[in-house]
Amino acid sequence: MGKHKTQRLIVTTLAAALLLGVHGAASAADCKGMEKQACEKNEAQCSWVDGYTRSDGVKVSGHCRKKPSKKSSS
């Protein structure tokens, strides 16, 4: 394989990996700041956390958060 073909293969592979990384999964920012209805509509990636009071007395407002990713077993 020639030098240019090898370089092109590497660039193509890196570009594909970057695109999958960017578009393959939701980031926490995708869910942050969503209203309850929008969060619940995006149930595949986000979940709504109702407001609560922590043990130290701090009140936490209800908010949308990204669901944890499932780890693959090896």
C-alpha positions as CSV (number, residue, x, y, z in Angstrom):
1,M,0.0,0.0,0.0
2,G,1.4,3.4,-0.9
3,K,2.1,6.2,1.5
4,H,-0.8,8.3,0.3
5,K,-3.3,5.5,0.5
6,T,-2.2,4.7,4.0
7,Q,-2.5,8.4,5.1
8,R,-6.0,8.6,3.5
9,L,-7.1,5.4,5.3
10,I,-5.9,6.9,8.6
11,V,-7.6,10.2,8.0
12,T,-10.9,8.5,7.0
13,T,-10.8,6.2,10.0
14,L,-10.2,9.1,12.4
15,A,-12.9,11.1,10.8
16,A,-15.4,8.2,11.2
17,A,-14.4,7.7,14.8
18,L,-14.8,11.4,15.5
19,L,-18.3,11.5,13.9
20,L,-19.4,8.5,15.8
21,G,-18.1,9.9,19.1
22,V,-19.9,13.2,18.5
23,H,-23.2,11.9,17.2
24,G,-23.2,8.4,18.7
25,A,-24.4,9.2,22.2
26,A,-26.0,12.0,24.1
27,S,-23.8,14.2,26.2
28,A,-24.9,15.5,29.6
29,A,-25.4,18.9,27.9
30,D,-28.1,17.4,25.7
31,C,-30.4,17.0,28.7
32,K,-29.3,19.9,30.9
33,G,-31.8,22.7,31.2
34,M,-34.7,20.8,29.6
35,E,-38.1,21.4,31.0
36,K,-39.9,18.3,32.4
37,Q,-42.1,17.6,29.4
38,A,-39.2,17.8,26.9
39,C,-37.1,15.6,29.2
40,E,-39.7,13.0,29.5
41,K,-40.2,12.9,25.7
42,N,-36.5,12.1,25.3
43,E,-36.7,9.1,27.7
44,A,-34.2,7.1,25.7
45,Q,-31.4,9.5,26.7
46,C,-32.7,11.6,29.6
47,S,-34.6,11.2,32.8
48,W,-36.4,13.6,35.1
49,V,-35.3,13.9,38.7
50,D,-37.9,15.4,41.0
51,G,-36.9,18.1,43.5
52,Y,-35.7,17.0,46.9
53,T,-34.0,18.2,50.1
54,R,-30.5,16.8,50.8
55,S,-29.5,15.6,54.2
56,D,-27.6,18.9,54.8
57,G,-30.8,20.9,54.2
58,V,-30.0,22.2,50.7
59,K,-33.1,22.1,48.5
60,V,-32.4,20.7,45.0
61,S,-34.8,21.7,42.2
62,G,-36.2,19.1,39.8
63,H,-34.0,18.7,36.8
64,C,-33.3,16.7,33.7
65,R,-30.2,14.5,33.5
66,K,-28.5,12.2,31.1
67,K,-29.1,8.5,31.7
68,P,-26.0,6.6,32.6
69,S,-24.4,4.7,29.8
70,K,-24.6,1.0,29.8
71,K,-21.2,-0.6,30.1
72,S,-20.5,-3.5,27.8
73,S,-19.4,-6.7,29.4
74,S,-16.2,-8.2,28.2
